[in-house]
């Protein structure tokens, strides 16, 4: 194994959670998530040598993961809701159940957004700045702000309807 491969595998090991988060938002089944994980890794490897700014690994991985997921969805022409459990372990069983329900409701609501807004909200929840989101998605930072506000209103509406 050469140095480039070792560096790539180290980065992949450290940042693979990004790919899993994107896959959880875009794919319902474990097999779809696994397939897309492999495709994202392949796309990351293809573009790794052209990655100039190694300080922005997370942004680069989000961009590749989101674009790969959207491409797969468009190619397959399918859109599915997801069913997940939170990754954190809680000592209080009731809190765990409540958090699971809240997480599932939020992700189900996010799933109903269009692809661009879904990506923007995912990055926003990961606390990326408007400028960083704009760079990843390819729109202006002011447009990011507008889309976040609209998406928040849409999510609030979806969650209110689902909780009635």
Buried (B, 14 or more C-beta within 10 A) or exposed (E): EEEEEEEBEEBBEEBBEBBBBBBBBBBBEEEBBEBBBEBBBEBBBEEBEEBEEEEBBBBBBBBBBBBBBBEBBEEEEEEEEBEEEEEEEEEEEEEBEEBBEEBBBBBBBBBBBEBBBBBBBBBBEEEBEBEBBBBBBEBEEEBBBEBBEEBEEBBEEBBEEEEE
